Amino acid sequence: MKTWGELLKLCGDYLAGKGVPDAQVASELLMARLLNCGRGFLSPHLAETPPEKYLEAMRRGMARLAKGEPVQYVLGEWDFRSLTLTCDKRALIPRPETEELVTRVLRHLEDRRKAGAEAPVVVDVGTGSGCILLALAKEFRGEATFLGLDISPAAVALAGENAARCGLAGRVRFAVADGLDDFDEPETIDVLVSNPPYIPTADCAALDPRIREHEPMNALDGGPEGLDFYRRFVDDAFNLLKPGGAVFFEIGDGQGEALKRIFFDAGFDDIRIEPDYAGHDRYARARLP
């Protein structure tokens, strides 16, 4: 019988041999999930001998990781800002870059609140797991209407599950919709936010297999230039935003200049392209005059 410490070493070596990135970390995450503790609290357990049922669960998780499945899907949950969300193949895995998109929207919402603006209507298009909208709903200190839209019924179901899990079901709503097509009245929205598909179609084949073979391709493939969603969405946004309303996008590296042109041609101003921590184009925002 092995102790947890010995088992972790064996698991890490095995996964590294299968080409799994951060193999030791992945092994520790599996153990932490089984023990229902944070990865930083594993030390007291390392000299213990795991029960057989835990060994079987580790074997199942290791087999999935060795076949290339992302660790987030194997764990079935992942942290996003202060939330722990259910994470599975119905939606993209929440990523740190998107946490920064939330920061930018929150800053804008707080500025509006301090200026005495009325409670905003905030719409997240392509909501996926609901991570953006749920983080906004939890962290914004004012009153607001939060609506998440996705073309995938499975993704909307996942977002609803996450709302219930996070105790936010009464603060947010999710619905199946193709973009903004279901909005009939102009000037009804204050803030639009989206992390849309923005990878050029030709680049999708070269994605890491853990992404290409497991995450939903309709949330990744943005058309020939990766700009299809933006071109369609910005014109709709111009009609649906209230005067002074704002749009926030996550974008792909090198797409900043194209987004500037799309926003400018649609009639927006105060257009900004901002980098992520690695210095790559990552966030675009603009206001309706």
Salt bridges, closest charged atoms under 4 A:
ASP13 OD2 - LYS9 NZ 2.59
GLU28 OE1 - ARG39 NE 2.66
GLU48 OE1 - HIS45 ND1 3.23
GLU52 OE2 - ARG59 NH1 3.30
GLU56 OE2 - ARG59 NH1 2.42
GLU69 OE2 - ARG64 NH2 2.67
GLU77 OE2 - ARG33 NE 3.75
GLU77 OE1 - ARG165 NH2 2.45
ASP88 OD2 - ARG90 NH2 2.78
GLU100 OE1 - ARG104 NH1 3.54
GLU110 OE1 - ARG113 NH2 2.86
GLU110 OE1 - ARG141 NH2 3.31
GLU118 OE2 - LYS242 NZ 3.15
GLU139 OE2 - ARG81 NE 2.64
GLU161 OE1 - ARG90 NH2 2.95
ASP178 OD1 - ARG232 NH1 3.02
ASP181 OD2 - ARG232 NH2 2.92
ASP190 OD1 - ARG112 NH2 3.36
ASP190 OD2 - LYS242 NZ 3.25
ASP208 OD1 - ARG210 NH1 3.49
GLU213 OE2 - ARG212 NH2 3.36
GLU215 OE2 - ARG95 NH2 2.50
GLU225 OE1 - ARG231 NH2 3.06
ASP253 OD2 - HIS280 ND1 3.35
GLU257 OE2 - LYS260 NZ 3.39
ASP270 OD1 - ARG272 NE 3.14
ASP270 OD2 - ARG285 NH2 3.77
ASP270 OD2 - ARG287 NE 3.21
GLU274 OE1 - ARG104 NE 2.75
ASP276 OD2 - ARG282 NE 2.98
